[in-house]
Each structure stands twice: as structure tokens, then as C-alpha cells.
Amino acid sequence: MDASELISTVTTIRPGISQREKCNRPSVVIESVNLLDIMWSLQSREDLGFDMLLSHTAVDWIDEGWFELVYLLYSTKHGHYLMVSTFIPRESPVIATVSPIWKIAEWQEREVYDMFGVLYEDHPDLRRIFLDDDWEGFPLRKDYKDDFMLERPE
């Protein structure tokens, strides 16, 4: 299945999935409320078979007021990749965990929680992974400040 066939197949899973333009690999944007259902379909459908979550991260779009959550999927059976993005509001960054689908998501979601403050509903062990438990704030948010940060010269 080539990239255009893959995108065509993925966008038929349910309404609200759209192709992301200007990407160097097949990429889609989905509505956050449908994340878990869509990810289950991407993993379980024989023609897609995305059995690996290679990476998961977030991007802080502070001026727009949201976080973009990015998931990079891979199918070992078919040899294709798919990048899935969804957006959640910065003021209430809550989304479903995908750890029931891919066990590695437990660790990747903990990292995004630790650095950005994204809360994953029904995550089995959501706690800081890099920083001390009493650390205040989320260092990869663009509005994060602490006493030890260097300021950029004007």
C-alpha cells in the first residue's frame, strides 16, 4: 500500500480524520474525542496493522492555546508508517491513554505528562518519570520559568 492508498484507507475509518499537509510521511489529524477508537482501529484492522507505537510527544502551541499530541505508528507486517496528530486545550489538557493498545505508551505518556502536564485518563501509573515528585511546573511548556533558566538576550 503506497502513501496515498494508506491515507485513503485511514480516512475512511470514521468521519473527522483528515490528511495533514506538508509532511514527509503519511500523516493525519484526528479529533481528540475519537483518539482511542481510531487508534484501536489502526492497530486491529488487518489491512493497517499498526502494531508499534514508535514515539509519542507533544508540541506547545502557546499562542493558539493548545497542545498538539503526535503519535508515530509503524506496521511490522506491512512496513508502513503513519503520523497521527490531535489537539487538546492547554487550560485542560486531558486525553484518553492509548496504553491498553500499545504497552510502551505507559512510558511515553509519562514523559509527556512530566514535561508538558498532559493528563491521560485511565493511565495505569501516571506520575513523573524524569523529575522529582515535588517538582513544580512542566519544563517544556513555552511559558515555563524557573530561577535557573538563562534568558535570551534581547
N, C-alpha and C positions, 0 to 999 in steps of 0.2 A: 504494500500500500504506500503510495507516494504521499507527499505532504498535503497536497490539495484533497486527495481522497480521504486522508485522515481527518482533516478539518471538516469536510462534508459529513463524515460519519459521526464525529463528535457533536457537531451542532444539531444533529437530529435526536440526540438523547432526550432533550427536553427544551421547551422554549426558554429564552433568556440566555443562551450560550451564543457568544459572538466571537468571530475571529479577531485576534489582536493584530493590528497592522504594524509594519516596520519591525518585524522580529526575524532573526536569522534561523529560527526553527518554528515548527508548528506551535501556535500559541492561541489560547482562548481566554476570554474574560467571562466569568460567571457571576450570578447574583449570590451574595453570601448566604442567604437563607436556604439555598439549594446545594450548598457545598457538599454535605455528607452524602446526599442521594446521588449527586453527579459523580463523586469520587468512587462510590460503590459500583456504579455502572462502568466507569473507566477501568476498574480493577477486574470486575467479574465477567464482562462481556468477552466472549471467545474471540471476536474479531479485533478487539482492542488489547485486552490482556496486560494492562499496566500493573505489573506485579512488583515494581520497585518505586519507592519514593526516594529519589536521589538526594534532593535537598528541599528545604523549606526555609524561607526567610521573609522579612518584611521590609517595606520602604515607607519612610515617614514623609508624607506629602503635607507638611505643616500648613502651608498657605491654603490648600484646598480643604483641610480639616479631616483627612482620612489617612488610614494605613492601607497600603496595598500588600496583601499577603500573596506570596509567589510560591508555587509548588512545581518542582521539576520531576516529571514522571518518566519511567522507562519500561518498555516491554522486552523482557529477555527472550520471549518466544518470537516476537515479530521484529525486534530490533529497531523500534521507533521510539522517539521522544515526544513529549508534549509538555508545554509550559502552561500552567493554569494559574490565573490571577483572579483575585476577588478583592473587594474594597469594603472596609468597615470604618465607622466613625472613630476619630481619635478620642472623643469625650466618653465613649462607652465601647471600648474595644473588646467585644466578646464574639466568639465564633465557636462552632462545634469542633471537637477534636476529630482528627482522622486516624487516631491511633488504633481503633478497632480494625481498620483496613490494613494499615502498614504499621507494624510494631515500632519501627525506627522513629516514627513520628513522635513518640513519647519524648525522646531526647531532643529532637529538633524543635518541637513546640516549647519545651522547657527553655531552650536557648532564646527563642523569640519572646517568651514571657519575661525572662530575665533582662533582656536588653531593651525591649520596647514596651513591656507591660500589657501585652495582649493576653486576655484570659480565654482559655479553652474549656468550653463546657464539657463536663463528664470526663475530663482528663484524669487518668488514674493516679498521677503523682505530680501535680503542678506545683513546683517550688523552684527556687533559684538553683541554677546549675553551675554558674561561674562565680557569682558574687556572694558575699556573706549574707546570711539570712536577715541581718539588721540593716543592710544597705538601703539607703533612701533614694528613690528615683530610678530612672531607666536610661542608661548612658547613651543609647543610640537614638533616642528621641532628639530631634533638632533643637528643642528648647531646653535641653538638659544643661544644667550648670552645677559646678562644684568649686570649692576653693582652690583646687589644684590644677584646674584647666588653664591652658595658655590661651590668651586672647589673640585673635588675628589682628595684625596692625591695620589701621585704617588707611 
